[in-house]
Structure formats: C-alpha cells, structure tokens
Amino acid sequence: MTLEAELLKRGEHKCELCSASDELGVFEVPPGSDGSVAQCVLICETCKDQIDHPDKIDVHHWRALNDAMWSTHPPVQVMAWRMLTHLSSREGWARDLLDMLYLDEQTLTWAKSGAKLATDEKSEDTSTPHKDANGAILLAGDTVTLIKDLNVKGAGFTAKRGTAVRNISLVADNPEHIEGRVSGQQIVILTQFVKKSS
C-alpha cells in the first residue's frame, strides 16, 4: 500500500485538519520527517497553502481544528498545536482550544521543534526576547509557574503563587508581558513574576 493510500484510509478520504475532501495530498510534518505514515498528514490544498504562507491565513478556516485536535495520530496533533499556537496571539477561540489540547511529552517536543510560523519568527526577530525571572527565554506555548501571588485587576481574584499557566502567548511589542489563562480568564502577566516549567 502506498503512503498516500495509507493516509487516505486513516483520514477516511478527508483532510485530517479541516475535513475537506478535494485536492488532498501528503504533507510531511517538519522537521526531519522520514516520509512515513507516522510523520505525515493528509491535507487539502487550502490548508497546505496557508501553512506555507502564514500571512495568507484565513482564521475562520482553522476553526475546523476544534475536531482535528482530538485526533489520536501524533502528526495531526502536532499540526493542530502549531496552527492553534500561531492563531492564539490574536484569536480567543484558538487560545481556548489550545488550553484544552493535551500532547504527550514526545509529541509536544516535536510540535515545538518545528513551530516556525509567523508569530514565532516575529518574536525571535525582536532584539529583546521574553525572559522569565531566572533569565530563561520564554516561547509561545510554554508552561510557566507564578512565583508570587498576583492581584488581577478588574477580575476580582488573586492568582496564587505556584499556579501553572499553560500554553502562554507572548505580547509581541512588550518583552516584559505574556498572556495566559488563570481561573478561566485570559490575563496579562509580567515575566518577572513567572518561571519557566521544564
């Protein structure tokens, strides 16, 4: 059985990211894909074009990740995580889905190693990276821990020391600010009050 035939069978003849059934093709998930079923996804031409050209992304097209993110296949999970991470800096629904998405450690490492979409490139191109209280560089999608109690203005609660904040997003124009979800609310947090979780 050919690679494409195996992927067509796995994906039930639909794009594994958006469920479209036209113009399907094999996409090798970077970096270092060996071209096997375990490292490829079946995607449509629309998804491929937007992955290759992040500046042309139609955010509404990617709402289909609400279904795709629950795939049991690691390459599909990786692409869903990367696209949601890319969209999470500007779309609340993407942040919400990213908060729900769980990847095992190996799959998350793979997802982060190839997350070279526009938001990441923009944050890396700035002269001042986001750093935690210990000087560790923070990336979009990281998990951080609060190192002191923080009063959340306007929300009426205190974010407690030791709280883990998963899947953070970086505030592009301010290296001292990150965003994350605490007690169900998306808040801005000063980087000096967090430490990166290993």
C-alpha positions as CSV (number, residue, x, y, z in Angstrom):
1,M,0.0,0.0,0.0
2,T,1.4,3.4,-0.9
3,L,1.9,6.2,1.6
4,E,-1.0,8.2,0.1
5,A,-3.3,5.2,0.1
6,E,-2.5,4.6,3.8
7,L,-3.2,8.2,4.7
8,L,-6.4,8.2,2.7
9,K,-7.5,5.2,4.7
10,R,-6.5,6.7,8.0
11,G,-8.1,10.1,7.2
12,E,-11.2,8.5,5.6
13,H,-10.6,10.3,2.3
14,K,-10.7,13.7,4.1
15,C,-8.2,16.4,5.0
16,E,-7.0,15.5,8.5
17,L,-7.0,19.2,9.6
18,C,-10.2,20.6,8.1
19,S,-12.2,17.6,6.7
20,A,-12.3,18.9,3.1
21,S,-12.5,16.1,0.6
22,D,-11.0,17.8,-2.5
23,E,-7.4,18.2,-3.7
24,L,-5.8,16.0,-1.0
25,G,-2.1,15.4,-0.7
26,V,0.6,14.1,1.5
27,F,2.3,16.7,3.8
28,E,5.5,15.7,5.6
29,V,5.5,17.2,9.1
30,P,8.8,19.0,9.7
31,P,11.4,18.9,11.0
32,G,13.1,15.8,9.7
33,S,10.1,13.8,8.6
34,D,11.2,10.4,7.3
35,G,8.2,10.2,4.9
36,S,6.4,7.5,6.9
37,V,2.7,7.4,7.8
38,A,3.7,8.2,11.4
39,Q,5.3,11.6,10.3
40,C,2.9,12.7,7.6
41,V,-0.7,14.1,7.4
42,L,-3.2,14.1,4.6
43,I,-4.2,17.7,3.9
44,C,-6.1,19.7,1.3
45,E,-4.6,22.3,-0.9
46,T,-6.2,25.2,1.1
47,C,-4.5,24.0,4.4
48,K,-1.2,23.5,2.7
49,D,-1.2,26.9,1.1
50,Q,-2.0,28.6,4.4
51,I,0.7,26.6,6.3
52,D,3.3,27.5,3.6
53,H,2.1,31.2,3.6
54,P,1.1,32.2,7.2
55,D,0.5,35.8,6.0
56,K,-2.5,34.5,4.0
57,I,-4.2,32.6,6.8
58,D,-8.0,32.7,7.0
59,V,-8.6,32.3,10.7
60,H,-12.2,31.0,10.1
61,H,-10.9,28.1,8.0
62,W,-9.0,26.8,11.0
63,R,-12.0,26.6,13.3
64,A,-12.1,23.0,12.0
65,L,-9.2,22.3,14.4
66,N,-11.9,22.0,17.0
67,D,-12.4,18.5,15.7
68,A,-8.9,17.7,14.3
69,M,-7.2,18.4,17.6
70,W,-8.8,15.3,19.1
71,S,-7.1,13.0,16.6
72,T,-5.2,10.1,18.1
73,H,-2.4,10.4,15.5
74,P,0.7,12.4,16.6
75,P,1.4,14.2,13.3
76,V,-2.2,15.5,13.2
77,Q,-1.9,16.6,16.9
78,V,1.4,18.4,16.1
79,M,-0.1,20.4,13.2
80,A,-3.2,21.3,15.2
81,W,-1.0,22.5,18.1
82,R,1.2,24.6,15.7
83,M,-1.7,26.2,14.0
84,L,-3.5,26.9,17.3
85,T,-0.3,28.4,18.8
86,H,0.1,30.6,15.7
87,L,-3.5,31.8,15.9
88,S,-3.7,32.1,19.7
89,S,-1.9,35.5,19.8
90,R,-4.9,37.1,18.1
91,E,-7.9,34.7,18.4
92,G,-9.5,33.9,21.7
93,W,-11.2,30.7,20.4
94,A,-7.7,29.4,19.4
95,R,-6.4,30.1,22.9
96,D,-9.3,28.2,24.4
97,L,-8.7,25.2,22.2
98,L,-5.0,25.3,22.9
99,D,-5.8,25.2,26.7
100,M,-7.8,22.0,26.1
101,L,-5.3,20.3,23.9
102,Y,-3.1,17.7,25.6
103,L,0.0,16.3,23.9
104,D,2.3,13.8,25.5
105,E,5.9,15.0,26.1
106,Q,7.4,13.5,23.0
107,T,4.7,14.9,20.7
108,L,4.9,18.3,22.4
109,T,8.7,18.4,21.8
110,W,8.1,17.6,18.2
111,A,5.4,20.3,17.9
112,K,7.6,22.9,19.4
113,S,10.7,22.0,17.4
114,G,9.1,22.9,14.1
115,A,6.9,25.8,15.2
116,K,8.3,28.3,12.8
117,L,5.2,30.2,11.9
118,A,5.0,34.0,11.7
119,T,4.3,34.7,15.3
120,D,7.4,32.8,16.5
121,E,9.6,34.4,13.8
122,K,8.3,37.8,14.8
123,S,9.1,37.3,18.5
124,E,12.5,35.8,17.7
125,D,13.4,38.7,15.4
126,T,13.0,41.3,18.1
127,S,16.2,42.3,19.8
128,T,14.8,41.6,23.3
129,P,13.4,38.1,23.9
130,H,10.8,37.4,26.6
131,K,12.6,36.0,29.7
132,D,11.3,34.7,33.0
133,A,12.5,35.7,36.5
134,N,15.6,33.5,36.1
135,G,16.5,34.7,32.7
136,A,15.2,31.7,30.8
137,I,13.8,32.6,27.3
138,L,10.1,32.1,27.0
139,L,8.4,30.8,23.8
140,A,4.8,30.8,22.8
141,G,3.2,27.6,24.1
142,D,5.4,27.2,27.1
143,T,4.1,26.5,30.6
144,V,5.2,28.8,33.4
145,T,4.6,28.9,37.2
146,L,3.7,32.0,39.2
147,I,6.4,32.9,41.8
148,K,4.2,35.3,43.8
149,D,0.5,36.0,44.5
150,L,-0.8,38.4,41.8
151,N,-3.9,40.6,42.3
152,V,-5.7,40.5,38.9
153,K,-7.1,44.0,38.3
154,G,-10.7,44.1,37.1
155,A,-11.3,40.4,37.6
156,G,-11.6,40.4,41.4
157,F,-9.4,37.4,42.3
158,T,-5.8,36.7,43.2
159,A,-3.7,34.4,41.1
160,K,-1.8,32.3,43.7
161,R,1.9,31.6,43.8
162,G,2.6,28.2,42.3
163,T,-0.2,28.3,39.8
164,A,0.8,26.7,36.5
165,V,-0.1,28.7,33.4
166,R,-0.1,26.5,30.3
167,N,0.2,27.5,26.6
168,I,1.3,31.1,27.2
169,S,1.3,33.6,24.3
170,L,3.9,36.4,24.0
171,V,2.9,40.0,23.8
172,A,4.8,40.9,20.6
173,D,5.5,44.6,21.4
174,N,6.5,44.2,25.1
175,P,9.1,41.6,26.2
176,E,8.0,42.0,29.8
177,H,4.5,40.8,29.2
178,I,3.0,37.4,28.4
179,E,-0.6,36.3,28.3
180,G,-2.1,33.1,29.8
181,R,-5.3,31.7,31.2
182,V,-5.8,31.6,35.0
183,S,-9.0,30.6,36.7
184,G,-10.7,30.6,33.3
185,Q,-9.7,34.2,32.5
186,Q,-7.1,35.3,29.9
187,I,-4.8,37.7,31.7
188,V,-1.5,39.6,31.1
189,I,1.3,38.6,33.4
190,L,4.7,40.3,33.9
191,T,7.5,38.0,33.0
192,Q,9.4,38.9,36.2
193,F,6.7,37.1,38.2
194,V,7.0,33.7,36.4
195,K,9.5,30.9,36.0
196,K,9.5,28.6,33.0
197,S,8.4,25.0,33.8
198,S,10.7,22.3,32.5
